[in-house]
Amino acid sequence: MTFVRVKLALETLTTGSRLGIRLNPGEPLDNLPRSLQEEGCRVVSLEPEEGIFVLIVEKGGG
């Protein structure tokens, strides 16, 4: 479900725009960065922040 929500949010952005995503530890944290890279996005950063993780991705041209 997280992947679908992120994909919908990315559709509203232009190529090169960045999106911040807050993730709880677990499956989304393990799978989302890889899945987004497969979709043509670039993982800019993945940092822990007060019990969660903040993933910053940049929308690719694909």
Phi and psi in degrees as GROMACS dihedral restraints (atoms count N, CA, C in turn):
[ dihedral_restraints ]
;  ai    aj    ak    al  type     phi  dphi    fc
    3     4     5     6     1   -59.7    20    10
    4     5     6     7     1   -43.3    20    10
    6     7     8     9     1   -60.2    20    10
    7     8     9    10     1   -42.6    20    10
    9    10    11    12     1   -63.2    20    10
   10    11    12    13     1   -44.8    20    10
   12    13    14    15     1   -62.7    20    10
   13    14    15    16     1   -41.9    20    10
   15    16    17    18     1   -66.6    20    10
   16    17    18    19     1   -42.7    20    10
   18    19    20    21     1   -59.4    20    10
   19    20    21    22     1   -41.6    20    10
   21    22    23    24     1   -63.8    20    10
   22    23    24    25     1   -40.8    20    10
   24    25    26    27     1   -66.0    20    10
   25    26    27    28     1   -40.5    20    10
   27    28    29    30     1   -65.0    20    10
   28    29    30    31     1   -31.7    20    10
   30    31    32    33     1   -62.0    20    10
   31    32    33    34     1   -25.2    20    10
   33    34    35    36     1   -84.1    20    10
   34    35    36    37     1    -8.8    20    10
   36    37    38    39     1   -99.1    20    10
   37    38    39    40     1   156.2    20    10
   39    40    41    42     1   -87.1    20    10
   40    41    42    43     1   160.2    20    10
   42    43    44    45     1   -56.2    20    10
   43    44    45    46     1   133.4    20    10
   45    46    47    48     1    92.8    20    10
   46    47    48    49     1   -11.8    20    10
   48    49    50    51     1   -73.4    20    10
   49    50    51    52     1   155.1    20    10
   51    52    53    54     1  -112.7    20    10
   52    53    54    55     1   149.4    20    10
   54    55    56    57     1  -129.9    20    10
   55    56    57    58     1   132.3    20    10
   57    58    59    60     1   -98.1    20    10
   58    59    60    61     1   132.3    20    10
   60    61    62    63     1  -128.6    20    10
   61    62    63    64     1   127.5    20    10
   63    64    65    66     1   -95.0    20    10
   64    65    66    67     1   125.6    20    10
   66    67    68    69     1  -125.7    20    10
   67    68    69    70     1   139.2    20    10
   69    70    71    72     1   -80.5    20    10
   70    71    72    73     1   153.9    20    10
   72    73    74    75     1   -59.9    20    10
   73    74    75    76     1   151.4    20    10
   75    76    77    78     1   125.8    20    10
   76    77    78    79     1  -153.5    20    10
   78    79    80    81     1   -57.1    20    10
   79    80    81    82     1   -48.1    20    10
   81    82    83    84     1   -59.3    20    10
   82    83    84    85     1   -39.1    20    10
   84    85    86    87     1   -65.0    20    10
   85    86    87    88     1   -36.0    20    10
   87    88    89    90     1   -74.1    20    10
   88    89    90    91     1   -36.9    20    10
   90    91    92    93     1  -103.0    20    10
   91    92    93    94     1   -32.5    20    10
   93    94    95    96     1   -62.2    20    10
   94    95    96    97     1   -47.8    20    10
   96    97    98    99     1   -57.0    20    10
   97    98    99   100     1   -43.1    20    10
   99   100   101   102     1   -64.6    20    10
  100   101   102   103     1   -45.0    20    10
  102   103   104   105     1   -63.0    20    10
  103   104   105   106     1   -39.5    20    10
  105   106   107   108     1   -68.4    20    10
  106   107   108   109     1   -37.1    20    10
  108   109   110   111     1   -63.6    20    10
  109   110   111   112     1   -38.6    20    10
  111   112   113   114     1   -64.4    20    10
  112   113   114   115     1   -26.3    20    10
  114   115   116   117     1   -86.1    20    10
  115   116   117   118     1    -0.4    20    10
  117   118   119   120     1   100.0    20    10
  118   119   120   121     1     6.5    20    10
  120   121   122   123     1   -87.4    20    10
  121   122   123   124     1   158.4    20    10
  123   124   125   126     1  -111.0    20    10
  124   125   126   127     1   127.3    20    10
  126   127   128   129     1   -77.3    20    10
  127   128   129   130     1   116.1    20    10
  129   130   131   132     1   -85.4    20    10
  130   131   132   133     1   -45.1    20    10
  132   133   134   135     1  -159.0    20    10
  133   134   135   136     1   158.3    20    10
  135   136   137   138     1  -144.4    20    10
  136   137   138   139     1   105.8    20    10
  138   139   140   141     1  -127.2    20    10
  139   140   141   142     1   140.2    20    10
  141   142   143   144     1   -72.2    20    10
  142   143   144   145     1   146.0    20    10
  144   145   146   147     1  -153.8    20    10
  145   146   147   148     1   103.7    20    10
  147   148   149   150     1    50.0    20    10
  148   149   150   151     1    54.1    20    10
  150   151   152   153     1    87.7    20    10
  151   152   153   154     1    -5.5    20    10
  153   154   155   156     1  -125.5    20    10
  154   155   156   157     1  -176.0    20    10
  156   157   158   159     1  -127.5    20    10
  157   158   159   160     1   144.0    20    10
  159   160   161   162     1  -111.9    20    10
  160   161   162   163     1   118.1    20    10
  162   163   164   165     1  -104.8    20    10
  163   164   165   166     1   126.6    20    10
  165   166   167   168     1  -111.8    20    10
  166   167   168   169     1   122.9    20    10
  168   169   170   171     1  -122.1    20    10
  169   170   171   172     1   151.3    20    10
  171   172   173   174     1  -112.7    20    10
  172   173   174   175     1   130.1    20    10
  174   175   176   177     1   -69.6    20    10
  175   176   177   178     1   129.8    20    10
  177   178   179   180     1   -85.5    20    10
  178   179   180   181     1   179.6    20    10
  180   181   182   183     1   -85.8    20    10
  181   182   183   184     1    -0.4    20    10
